[in-house]
Every structure is written in structure tokens, then in C-alpha cells.
């Protein structure tokens, strides 16, 4: 990667470096570099990752103009209060669903100055009875466009591994949105 003021000498994010795979850190830096180059801002709306994506993106120094904000909407009440979801929508579809992920992305765009929003909702650990462990729904949306949805079935691999796998998917989806925009 070329010299860039938003990267440290080693090209890694500062805070989470000890626990993250290097490909995740490089993908985050590359995403933010692409945002800076295109003048786009991004936002996140996170449930099962608990702000991990936002933390990763804010660990890269010098890219505050590319990351607008992150919403950590872990509870159903938070999804409604922070992102404008309707309680009946959550009750009807379930908090872990395509519909809710898309609504979270719409809400993140509505309540931010971002051009692109990524939303994630799922079961990082054990799912409730009748639900699937490791089921995660992602939605990425560009302002004025239709959200792109992805459903992943990570399985019963544990909270940490599901979150790391989710980071990879989220970063890829945001990067694809930036590439479509440019």
C-alpha cells in the first residue's frame, strides 16, 4: 500500500491490532482510503457486532472525514429509538432478519450524513430456541438506492469467530458499494 497519512508505519490499525487478522485490518484501511479518495462518508448500524466495525474503522488514524458515525443498536428498543424501526416490523419479521437489516441501513442513512450505510443483525453466539446459531443478516445501502442484502450462516463457531467473519463481510460489502459509486 502506498504511503498514506491515515496508516501507521506498519499499515495496521492501532487499537485492535493484537486480536485482528491482518487481512481485516488491511481491508479496513483500504476501505477508508477509497472513501477518502471518492469523498464518500460511511456509517454503521450494528447489533451482533456491538460496535466492532465502528471501532475498527475509527482505529485507522486520519480518516475521521470518511467515517460519519456508528449506531450500536443491540436491543430491539434501541433499533426503534435510534434507527426509526417500527416495533411491529421487528415483531413480525424478527430482529434477526433481512427486513430488519435493510430497515437498519435505511435508518442509519436517515440519521447520519453518510453516503453509504452498513447494517448487521444476527446471532454471534448461541441463538434462541428455534433459531440458527451464527445466522447473520447484512444490508448495505447507498443514499437513494435499494439496500443490498446478504445472509450468512457461520454456524456454531463462537461469538468471536462469528464477529471476525462478520467484519470481513461488512468491509467487503461497503467496499463494493464504494466501487459501484465510483
N, C-alpha and C positions, 0 to 999 in steps of 0.2 A: 504494500500500500504506500502511496506517495506521502511525503511529509505533509502533515495536516495538524494545525494548531489544536484541534479538538481531541487528538490522540496523545497518549503518553508515549515516551520514548519506546516502550515495548509494545505499543499498539493495543494494550489491554485496558478495559475499564478498571477503575481504581478500587472500588469498594467490594464488589462481589467476586473479584478475580480468583481468590483462593478456592471457591467452590464451583465455579462455572467452567464448562468445557471451552476451550479456546475458540472453537468454531462458532459458538453462541456469541462470544464477545466480539469476534470479527464481524459477524453478521449485524450486530447492533451498531458497531462503528460504521460499517458500510451503509446501513440504512440511514443513519443520521447524516453521513456525508452526502448521500443522494438527496435527502431533504434540503440540506443547506444549498446544494448546487441548483436545485429546482425552485427554491424559495417556498417550499411547502411546509406546513405545520401538521403534526400528528398529535392525536390524543388516544388514550386507552380507557376502556371501561372493563374492569377486572372483577371477577368473583373468585373462582377457584385458585387463581394465582396470587391473590391477596396483595396486589401491587408490585409483584416481582418484575413484571415487564416495565412498568414505570421506573422502578428502581434501577433496573439495568440501563434504561435509556438516559437516566439522569446521572449515571456514573461516568458517562463519557463527557469529559470536560469540554466546555466551549460550544455546546450545541443547544443551549437553552432557547435560542430563537427557533429551533426546529421542533422541540417537544413542547406543546402548549400546556397540557395538563393530563393528569390521570385520575380516574374515578375508581375508588375501591368500594364496590357495591356488593359486599359479601352476603348480606341478608336480603330477603325479599323486600322488606320495608325500605332498605337503602336503595334498591333498584328503582322503587317507585319514587322516593323522595329526591334522589339525586339525578336520575335519568329520565324521569317522567313516564315510567311504565305504569300501566293500569293493573291494579290488583286482580281484576277479573281475568286479565290476559295471563298472568302468572298462574292463577288458579286453574285456568282452562288448559294451558299448554304445559305447565310445569316450569320451574325455574331453570331447569337444565333442558333446553330445547332450542331448536332452530329459531322459532319465533321470538323467544326472549333474547337470544344473542343478537338478532337483527334489530330488535327494539332498543337494546342497549347501545348498539352502534349509532342508531339514529339519535338517541338521547345524548350521546357523547358529542356528536356534531352540533346538535341544537344548543347545548350548554357550554360550548367552547368556541374558540376562534380557530379551530383546526380545519384543515382541508381534508384530512383522512382520519378515520377513527377505526380502531380495532377493539372488538368486544370479545370476551371469553367467559363462558359459564360451563361448569361441569363438576364432575366428582374426581377430585385429585386423590382421595383416599377411598375408603370403603363407602359404597353407595347405600342408600336406604333399601330396605327390603323391596324387592320387585324392580329395582333399578340396576344398572350396569356399572360396576367398578371401572374407573378410568374413562368413562364416556365424557367427551368434551366437545362443546359446540363453539365455533369461532365465527365471527362476522366481521368483515372489513368493508368499509363504505367510504367512498369519495363523496364530497359535498355535491348534491344534485344528481347523484347516481343511485342505482339499486345496490343494496348490500350483497356482497359475495359471501356465501356460507360454506363452511367446511365442518364435517363431523368426523371426529377421530375416536377410535376405540383402542385406547392404550392398554387396557386390561388391568389386572390386579398387580401392578408393579410397585406400588407405594406412592406416597404423596410427592416425595422429592423427584423421583424419575418422571412422574406424570407432569409435574411443573416444568422440568427441564425440556421434555419433549414438546410441551405447550409453547415454551419460549421459541423454539425453532419454527414451529408452525406459524405463530403470530408474526415473527420477524419476516418470514418468507411472504406471508400474505400482505403485510404493509409494503414490503419492497416491490412486490408485483403491482400493487396499486400505484406506487410512485412511478414505476416503469411505464404503466398504461397512461398515466397523466402526462409524462414527458414525451 
